[in-house]
Amino acid sequence: MNWAPTFAFVDPNGADVHWSSLEALSKFKKSGRTKTEIWLLLAVGMFTRTLRVDGSVRLEDADRITNLYGTPQWEEIYRARVNDHLTPSEARDEYVNLMRWRLEHVLGYKWTHSLEIFNEGGSSIYHMVFATDHSAGNKIMTDLYRKAASEFPAMRKAARQRRARLTREEAGQFGLFGAELDDLTAPISRSEKLYDYSAPDPPYGSR
């Protein structure tokens, strides 16, 4: 079966999956073959509820998150959140970015895609993180995420916010909001692309 495409849907309860399991999946096929594609439900909101903003964290909760990432690097994000250097939304994005960065740079996946899923009230509930090193998987997930962003107002709003933030950061305008944010849920134009792959940033605290 080493020749066949292999796909793993990983649906943990909060942080109840170990990095070692993701690593084993990535190495399931022989060297030289495309890796097992992983679609990970990353419920950041569930495990961040155990991270008190007064800086106190139970040892067992910290260990679970370290096991999830395979590294204590997540603590840099948590400390920044406790010290009000990151908003809740920014911290959530950084936790997702850390997972994407490690999937690409530690496990060797070529592309990772993250789709934020919202409830009916527009609140974020989890992210779907897809990892692949096959061009077909990259194209399929790009098209799927673009379609989701175009059809659901909350996802469309998040996509536009993310694209506007990246544009501002490229121009050195950190923390500024422009006129492009006036109507985040407006229908898309024919030329507008709400989603494209962009590489994850280096982990927070190492940039």
CORSULMO-V69259 format. One record per residue. N is the residue number from 1. SS is DSSP state (A for helix, B for strand, O for the rest). NEAR is the number of other ideal C-beta (glycine too) atoms within 12 Angstrom. D_LAST is the distance of its C-alpha to the last C-alpha in whole Angstrom. Layout:
N|SS|NEAR|D_LAST ; N|SS|NEAR|D_LAST
//
This chain:
1|O|10|41 ; 2|O|14|38 ; 3|O|10|39 ; 4|O|12|38 ; 5|O|20|35 ; 6|O|25|34 ; 7|B|24|32 ; 8|B|24|31 ; 9|B|18|31 ; 10|B|30|29 ; 11|O|17|30 ; 12|O|25|30 ; 13|O|14|31 ; 14|O|23|27 ; 15|O|34|25 ; 16|O|22|28 ; 17|O|32|27 ; 18|O|20|26 ; 19|A|31|23 ; 20|A|18|26 ; 21|A|22|28 ; 22|A|35|25 ; 23|A|25|25 ; 24|A|19|29 ; 25|A|27|29 ; 26|A|34|26 ; 27|O|20|29 ; 28|O|24|32 ; 29|O|24|33 ; 30|O|13|34 ; 31|O|11|31 ; 32|O|9|32 ; 33|O|19|32 ; 34|O|28|30 ; 35|O|34|28 ; 36|O|36|30 ; 37|B|37|28 ; 38|B|43|27 ; 39|B|31|27 ; 40|B|41|25 ; 41|B|31|26 ; 42|B|46|23 ; 43|O|32|25 ; 44|A|42|22 ; 45|A|27|24 ; 46|A|26|27 ; 47|A|36|24 ; 48|A|33|23 ; 49|O|17|26 ; 50|O|25|26 ; 51|O|33|23 ; 52|O|15|25 ; 53|O|20|24 ; 54|O|10|25 ; 55|O|15|23 ; 56|O|13|26 ; 57|O|26|26 ; 58|O|13|28 ; 59|A|11|28 ; 60|A|14|29 ; 61|A|25|26 ; 62|A|23|23 ; 63|A|20|25 ; 64|A|25|25 ; 65|A|39|22 ; 66|A|24|21 ; 67|A|25|23 ; 68|A|39|22 ; 69|A|40|19 ; 70|O|27|20 ; 71|O|24|17 ; 72|O|21|16 ; 73|O|29|13 ; 74|A|41|14 ; 75|A|27|15 ; 76|A|26|12 ; 77|A|38|12 ; 78|A|37|16 ; 79|A|22|16 ; 80|A|27|14 ; 81|A|30|17 ; 82|A|21|19 ; 83|O|16|18 ; 84|O|13|18 ; 85|O|17|15 ; 86|O|26|15 ; 87|O|16|18 ; 88|A|23|20 ; 89|A|21|19 ; 90|A|23|15 ; 91|A|32|15 ; 92|A|35|17 ; 93|A|32|15 ; 94|A|37|12 ; 95|A|44|15 ; 96|A|43|16 ; 97|A|38|13 ; 98|A|42|12 ; 99|A|46|16 ; 100|A|37|15 ; 101|A|33|13 ; 102|A|33|15 ; 103|A|40|18 ; 104|A|32|17 ; 105|A|24|15 ; 106|O|25|17 ; 107|O|32|20 ; 108|O|23|20 ; 109|O|38|21 ; 110|O|25|21 ; 111|B|33|20 ; 112|B|43|20 ; 113|B|41|21 ; 114|B|44|21 ; 115|B|36|24 ; 116|B|37|24 ; 117|B|27|27 ; 118|B|25|29 ; 119|O|14|33 ; 120|O|10|35 ; 121|O|9|34 ; 122|O|18|31 ; 123|O|17|29 ; 124|B|31|26 ; 125|B|22|28 ; 126|B|29|25 ; 127|B|32|23 ; 128|B|32|25 ; 129|B|42|22 ; 130|B|39|24 ; 131|B|43|23 ; 132|B|35|25 ; 133|O|27|25 ; 134|O|24|28 ; 135|A|14|28 ; 136|A|17|31 ; 137|A|29|29 ; 138|A|24|26 ; 139|A|18|29 ; 140|A|21|31 ; 141|A|32|28 ; 142|A|27|27 ; 143|A|20|30 ; 144|A|21|31 ; 145|A|37|28 ; 146|A|25|29 ; 147|A|20|32 ; 148|A|26|31 ; 149|A|35|29 ; 150|A|25|32 ; 151|A|18|35 ; 152|O|24|33 ; 153|A|23|32 ; 154|A|25|30 ; 155|A|34|28 ; 156|A|32|28 ; 157|A|27|27 ; 158|A|33|24 ; 159|A|34|23 ; 160|A|32|24 ; 161|A|27|22 ; 162|A|31|19 ; 163|A|26|20 ; 164|A|25|21 ; 165|A|27|17 ; 166|A|21|16 ; 167|A|20|18 ; 168|A|20|17 ; 169|A|17|14 ; 170|A|12|15 ; 171|O|13|17 ; 172|O|9|15 ; 173|O|15|17 ; 174|O|13|15 ; 175|O|13|17 ; 176|O|15|20 ; 177|O|16|23 ; 178|O|16|25 ; 179|A|10|28 ; 180|A|21|27 ; 181|A|19|27 ; 182|O|12|31 ; 183|O|15|32 ; 184|O|26|29 ; 185|O|23|32 ; 186|O|16|34 ; 187|O|14|36 ; 188|O|25|34 ; 189|O|12|35 ; 190|O|7|36 ; 191|O|6|33 ; 192|O|18|30 ; 193|O|21|28 ; 194|O|33|26 ; 195|O|30|24 ; 196|O|21|23 ; 197|O|27|20 ; 198|O|24|17 ; 199|O|19|14 ; 200|O|29|12 ; 201|O|22|8 ; 202|O|18|6 ; 203|O|28|7 ; 204|O|28|7 ; 205|O|23|6 ; 206|O|15|4 ; 207|O|13|0
//
